[in-house]
Amino acid sequence: MTRFIQFKEAKVLVNAKQENNVIKIKGSKFMYGWMASFVLGGLIGCFFLLIEGFSFESKYSFVYIFGGIVFFPIFLYLTLWSLPGFIPGKTLLTISDDGNGKIITKKGTVFIENIRNIDLIRNPLNLINDIVIETFDNKKIKIRTYNLLDDLDYQVIVDKYIFPNMTENARKVWDRKVNLALLLKEVKYERQEHKID
């Protein structure tokens, strides 16, 4: 009995390009714009607060100075962590479907059938989401997304490109995490299973 999974096109913003059997996942243009406006807007806002504060033309000048001094290092820190994500053509994730299915990262190659668990976890130090893959041989691989993938895009990517090659137990774990009803409602993504004898 052969099993295959068919997918309807989803209205997701993720940038996935398929070349032969290789799928390259890049961040969405919307998330690039969102992250750029957040970090650059924060830095510009802090400069504005400092300039307005040091002009002493308002009764809130000391509040502006205090706000600029407090928030400028925070936004500078977040900007420096996010900068590698803004490299033109940056590929966040490469998935090869050459029969076995594998995820290719800078830290190594992970066979999809060896994945025990996969999660999107926010790093508390830099506030950047990482895709964390745990394998059956107790390895943990983190793939930095630079916040260029939102949660729904991540779920569609895993469900569409990784789920079909997972083991049965890993699929059960993923099914407990993914909300297929929400994906259908929000991005019109639907997983359909068909069996052929």
SERO-4910 file (N, C-alpha, C, O; in steps of 0.05 Angstrom, whole numbers):
BEGIN
 pado doro    nc1    nc2    nc3   cac1   cac2   cac3    cc1    cc2    cc3    oc1    oc2    oc3
  Met    A     17    -23      0      0      0      0     18     25      0     35     28     17
  Thr    A     13     43    -19     29     67    -21     12     90    -10    -12     91    -15
  Arg    A     25    108      4     11    130     16     23    156      5     47    160      5
  Phe    A      6    174     -3     16    200    -10     -3    222      0    -26    216      6
  Ile    A      7    246      3     -8    267     14    -10    290     -7     11    298    -18
  Gln    A    -34    300    -11    -37    321    -30    -45    346    -15    -60    345      4
  Phe    A    -35    369    -25    -40    394    -11    -54    413    -30    -48    415    -54
  Lys    A    -73    428    -20    -85    450    -35    -67    474    -30    -54    476    -10
  Glu    A    -67    493    -49    -50    517    -46    -60    534    -23    -84    538    -20
  Ala    A    -42    543     -7    -49    559     16    -42    588     11    -25    594     -5
  Lys    A    -57    606     24    -52    635     21    -33    643     42    -40    659     60
  Val    A     -9    633     41     12    641     60     31    661     48     33    663     23
  Leu    A     45    675     65     63    696     55     91    686     53    109    701     45
  Val    A     96    661     61    123    651     61    134    649     32    119    644     13
  Asn    A    160    653     30    172    652      3    187    625      0    209    622     10
  Ala    A    173    606    -12    185    579    -16    190    575    -46    171    578    -62
  Lys    A    214    569    -53    221    565    -81    231    536    -85    249    527    -71
  Gln    A    219    522   -104    226    495   -109    243    493   -134    235    501   -156
  Glu    A    266    481   -131    284    475   -154    290    445   -154    304    435   -136
  Asn    A    280    432   -174    282    402   -175    270    391   -149    246    394   -144
  Asn    A    286    377   -133    276    365   -108    284    381    -84    283    371    -61
  Val    A    292    406    -88    302    422    -65    283    446    -62    277    460    -81
  Ile    A    273    450    -37    256    472    -31    271    491    -13    281    483      9
  Lys    A    273    516    -21    288    536     -6    267    555      6    251    568     -8
  Ile    A    267    556     33    248    573     47    262    599     55    283    600     67
  Lys    A    250    621     47    259    648     54    237    662     69    214    654     68
  Gly    A    244    684     82    224    699     96    205    713     77    212    718     54
  Ser    A    181    719     88    162    733     71    168    763     69    181    774     87
  Lys    A    160    775     48    165    804     44    151    820     66    161    840     75
  Phe    A    127    810     74    113    824     95    129    824    121    131    845    134
  Met    A    140    801    128    156    799    153    182    815    151    191    825    171
  Tyr    A    194    816    127    217    833    123    210    862    129    224    876    144
  Gly    A    188    871    118    178    898    123    172    903    152    178    924    163
  Trp    A    159    884    164    151    886    193    176    888    210    177    906    227
  Met    A    195    870    206    219    871    223    236    896    218    246    908    237
  Ala    A    238    905    193    253    929    187    240    953    200    253    970    211
  Ser    A    213    955    198    200    978    210    202    977    240    203    998    253
  Phe    A    202    953    252    204    951    281    231    960    291    233    977    308
  Val    A    253    948    280    279    954    291    288    982    282    299    997    298
  Leu    A    284    989    257    293   1016    247    274   1037    259    284   1059    266
  Gly    A    249   1032    261    230   1051    273    237   1056    302    235   1078    312
  Gly    A    245   1034    316    252   1037    344    277   1055    347    278   1072    365
  Leu    A    297   1050    330    322   1066    332    316   1095    324    326   1114    338
  Ile    A    301   1100    303    294   1127    295    278   1141    317    282   1165    323
  Gly    A    259   1126    329    243   1137    351    261   1145    375    256   1166    387
  Cys    A    280   1129    381    299   1136    404    315   1160    397    319   1177    415
  Phe    A    325   1163    372    340   1187    364    322   1212    367    330   1233    376
  Phe    A    297   1208    358    278   1231    359    273   1239    389    273   1263    395
  Leu    A    270   1220    406    266   1226    435    290   1241    446    287   1261    461
  Leu    A    314   1231    439    338   1245    449    341   1273    438    348   1291    453
  Ile    A    336   1277    412    339   1303    401    318   1322    413    325   1345    420
  Glu    A    293   1313    415    272   1330    427    278   1335    457    273   1357    466
  Gly    A    288   1315    470    295   1319    499    317   1339    503    314   1356    520
  Phe    A    338   1337    488    361   1355    491    356   1383    481    372   1401    485
  Ser    A    334   1387    466    327   1415    458    314   1430    481    314   1455    481
  Phe    A    304   1416    501    292   1428    525    270   1448    518    267   1469    531
  Glu    A    254   1442    498    232   1460    490    206   1450    501    185   1463    497
  Ser    A    206   1428    516    181   1417    527    185   1412    556    207   1408    566
  Lys    A    162   1412    571    164   1405    599    169   1375    603    175   1367    625
  Tyr    A    168   1359    581    173   1331    583    201   1324    573    207   1300    568
  Ser    A    219   1343    571    246   1339    560    261   1317    575    274   1300    562
  Phe    A    259   1317    601    274   1297    617    262   1269    613    277   1249    613
  Val    A    236   1267    608    223   1242    603    232   1231    575    238   1208    572
  Tyr    A    234   1250    556    244   1242    529    273   1232    531    280   1211    519
  Ile    A    289   1246    545    317   1238    548    320   1211    561    334   1193    552
  Phe    A    305   1208    583    305   1182    598    296   1159    579    308   1138    578
  Gly    A    273   1164    565    263   1143    547    283   1136    525    286   1113    518
  Gly    A    295   1157    513    315   1152    492    339   1136    502    349   1118    488
  Ile    A    349   1144    525    372   1130    537    366   1101    544    383   1084    540
  Val    A    342   1096    554    335   1069    563    330   1051    538    339   1029    538
  Phe    A    315   1061    519    306   1044    497    326   1042    474    325   1022    459
  Phe    A    344   1061    471    364   1060    449    381   1035    450    383   1021    430
  Pro    A    393   1028    473    409   1003    474    393    978    468    403    959    456
  Ile    A    368    978    477    350    954    472    346    951    442    349    929    431
  Phe    A    338    973    428    333    971    399    359    966    384    358    952    363
  Leu    A    381    977    393    406    971    379    414    942    382    423    930    363
  Tyr    A    410    931    406    415    902    411    398    885    392    408    866    380
  Leu    A    372    890    391    354    875    374    361    878    344    359    859    329
  Thr    A    369    902    337    377    907    309    402    890    301    402    878    280
  Leu    A    422    890    319    446    875    313    440    845    311    453    831    294
  Trp    A    422    834    327    415    806    325    399    800    300    401    778    289
  Ser    A    384    820    290    367    815    267    381    820    240    371    810    219
  Leu    A    403    835    240    416    842    215    423    819    197    419    821    172
  Pro    A    433    796    207    439    774    188    414    764    172    418    753    150
  Gly    A    390    768    182    366    760    168    360    778    144    345    770    126
  Phe    A    372    802    143    367    821    121    387    818     98    386    835     80
  Ile    A    404    798     99    422    793     76    405    786     52    389    767     54
  Pro    A    408    800     29    392    794      6    394    765     -3    416    754     -5
  Gly    A    371    752     -7    371    724    -16    376    704      6    381    681      0
  Lys    A    375    713     31    381    695     53    360    672     54    336    676     55
  Thr    A    371    647     54    354    623     56    353    615     85    374    610     97
  Leu    A    329    613     97    326    606    125    328    575    128    339    565    148
  Leu    A    317    561    109    314    532    112    314    519     84    302    530     65
  Thr    A    329    497     81    329    482     56    320    454     61    330    440     78
  Ile    A    300    446     46    288    419     49    293    404     23    284    413      2
  Ser    A    306    381     25    311    365      1    293    340      2    292    326     22
  Asp    A    279    335    -19    261    312    -21    272    293    -43    260    291    -64
  Asp    A    294    280    -36    306    262    -56    299    233    -50    314    214    -55
  Gly    A    275    229    -40    266    202    -33    264    199     -3    243    190      8
  Asn    A    285    206     12    285    203     41    274    229     54    259    227     73
  Gly    A    281    251     44    273    277     55    293    285     77    298    270     96
  Lys    A    305    308     74    323    318     94    323    348     95    316    362     76
  Ile    A    330    359    118    333    387    123    362    394    123    377    382    139
  Ile    A    370    413    106    398    420    104    402    447    118    389    467    110
  Thr    A    420    448    138    426    472    152    456    476    153    471    459    145
  Lys    A    464    500    162    493    505    165    505    487    186    529    481    185
  Lys    A    489    478    205    499    462    227    498    432    220    506    415    236
  Gly    A    489    425    196    489    397    188    463    390    174    445    407    170
  Thr    A    461    365    167    437    354    153    422    336    172    433    320    186
  Val    A    395    340    172    378    324    189    358    308    170    344    321    155
  Phe    A    358    282    172    339    266    157    312    269    171    310    267    195
  Ile    A    291    275    155    265    280    166    254    256    182    240    260    202
  Glu    A    260    232    173    251    208    187    265    205    215    257    189    231
  Asn    A    286    221    219    300    220    245    290    242    264    300    244    287
  Ile    A    271    258    255    260    280    272    240    268    292    221    255    285
  Arg    A    246    273    318    227    264    339    207    287    346    184    281    351
  Asn    A    217    312    345    201    334    352    211    359    338    235    362    334
  Ile    A    193    377    331    200    402    318    182    424    329    158    420    332
  Asp    A    195    446    337    181    468    350    191    495    341    214    497    331
  Leu    A    175    515    343    183    543    339    184    556    367    164    560    380
  Ile    A    208    563    376    212    572    403    226    599    402    245    604    388
  Arg    A    215    618    418    227    645    420    250    644    440    247    636    463
  Asn    A    273    654    431    297    656    448    293    680    467    289    702    457
  Pro    A    294    675    493    289    697    512    311    719    512    306    741    521
  Leu    A    335    713    502    356    733    503    355    753    480    360    776    484
  Asn    A    347    743    456    347    761    433    319    764    421    316    778    401
  Leu    A    299    751    432    271    752    423    268    743    394    249    752    381
  Ile    A    286    726    384    284    716    357    274    687    358    283    671    375
  Asn    A    255    681    341    244    653    339    265    635    326    277    641    306
  Asp    A    268    611    338    285    590    327    268    566    322    250    559    338
  Ile    A    273    553    299    261    526    295    280    506    309    303    504    302
  Val    A    269    492    328    285    473    344    277    445    336    253    437    339
  Ile    A    296    430    326    291    402    318    305    383    337    329    386    342
  Glu    A    290    364    348    301    344    365    300    317    350    279    311    338
  Thr    A    323    303    349    324    278    334    322    254    352    325    256    377
  Phe    A    319    231    340    317    206    356    344    199    368    345    183    387
  Asp    A    366    210    357    393    204    369    401    227    388    425    232    391
  Asn    A    381    240    400    385    260    421    402    284    413    417    295    429
  Lys    A    400    292    388    412    317    379    391    339    378    368    334    372
  Lys    A    400    363    383    382    386    382    394    406    362    417    416    367
  Ile    A    380    413    342    389    432    321    371    456    322    346    454    320
  Lys    A    383    480    323    368    505    323    373    519    296    395    523    288
  Ile    A    351    527    284    352    542    259    340    569    264    316    572    270
  Arg    A    357    590    262    348    617    267    330    627    245    337    624    221
  Thr    A    307    639    252    289    649    231    290    680    229    278    691    210
  Tyr    A    303    693    248    305    722    248    277    735    248    274    758    239
  Asn    A    258    721    258    230    729    260    218    736    232    200    753    229
  Leu    A    228    723    211    219    727    184    198    706    176    187    707    154
  Leu    A    192    688    194    170    669    190    150    673    213    158    672    237
  Asp    A    125    677    207    106    678    229     96    650    236    104    631    222
  Asp    A     81    648    257     73    621    267     57    605    247     61    581    244
  Leu    A     39    618    232     22    603    213     39    594    189     35    572    180
  Asp    A     57    611    180     75    602    158     92    578    167     96    560    151
  Tyr    A    102    580    191    118    557    202    102    531    202    112    510    194
  Gln    A     77    533    211     60    509    213     55    498    185     55    473    181
  Val    A     50    515    166     45    506    138     70    493    127     68    472    114
  Ile    A     93    505    131    118    494    121    123    466    132    129    447    117
  Val    A    120    463    158    124    436    170    104    417    160    111    394    153
  Asp    A     79    425    160     57    406    152     59    399    123     52    376    115
  Lys    A     68    417    106     68    412     77     93    398     68     92    380     52
  Tyr    A    116    406     78    141    396     68    155    375     86    171    358     76
  Ile    A    150    375    112    165    358    130    147    335    140    156    312    141
  Phe    A    122    341    146    104    321    157    102    295    140    101    273    152
  Pro    A    100    297    113     97    272     98    119    251    102    115    227     99
  Asn    A    144    260    108    166    242    111    172    235    141    192    220    146
  Met    A    156    245    159    161    238    188    152    210    194    136    198    180
  Thr    A    163    199    216    153    173    226    125    177    237    116    199    242
  Glu    A    112    154    241     84    155    251     83    168    279     64    184    284
  Asn    A    102    162    297    102    174    323    106    204    322     93    220    336
  Ala    A    125    213    305    130    242    302    106    256    290    101    279    297
  Arg    A     92    243    272     67    254    261     46    259    283     32    279    283
  Lys    A     44    239    301     24    242    323     32    265    341     14    280    349
  Val    A     57    269    346     66    291    362     60    318    348     50    336    360
  Trp    A     65    319    322     60    343    307     30    349    306     22    372    308
  Asp    A     14    328    302    -15    332    301    -27    343    327    -47    357    326
  Arg    A    -13    338    349    -22    351    374    -16    380    376    -28    395    391
  Lys    A      4    389    360     12    417    360     -2    435    339     -9    458    345
  Val    A     -6    424    316    -16    439    294    -46    442    296    -60    424    304
  Asn    A    -56    466    289    -85    471    289    -94    473    260    -94    495    248
  Leu    A   -102    450    249   -110    450    220   -135    466    215   -138    477    193
  Ala    A   -153    468    235   -177    484    231   -170    513    229   -181    528    212
  Leu    A   -151    522    245   -142    550    244   -128    556    217   -131    577    205
  Leu    A   -111    537    209    -97    541    183   -117    542    160   -113    558    141
  Leu    A   -138    526    161   -158    527    140   -173    554    140   -178    565    119
  Lys    A   -179    563    164   -194    588    167   -177    612    159   -187    630    145
  Glu    A   -152    613    169   -136    637    166   -121    638    139   -121    659    126
  Val    A   -110    616    130    -93    617    106   -103    597     84    -89    593     64
  Lys    A   -126    586     88   -138    567     68   -120    544     62   -120    534     39
  Tyr    A   -106    534     82    -89    510     78   -104    486     88   -116    486    109
  Glu    A   -103    465     72   -117    440     79   -100    416     72    -90    414     50
  Arg    A    -96    399     92    -81    374     88   -102    353     80   -121    348     94
  Gln    A    -97    339     58   -114    318     49    -98    292     46    -77    292     33
  Glu    A   -108    271     58    -94    245     56   -109    227     38   -134    225     39
  His    A    -94    213     20   -106    194      2    -90    168      4    -66    169      8
  Lys    A   -103    146      2    -89    120      2    -94    106    -25   -116    106    -36
  Ile    A    -73     95    -35    -75     80    -60    -65     51    -55    -44     47    -43
  Asp    A    -79     32    -65    -70      4    -62    -51     -3    -84    -42    -25    -85
***
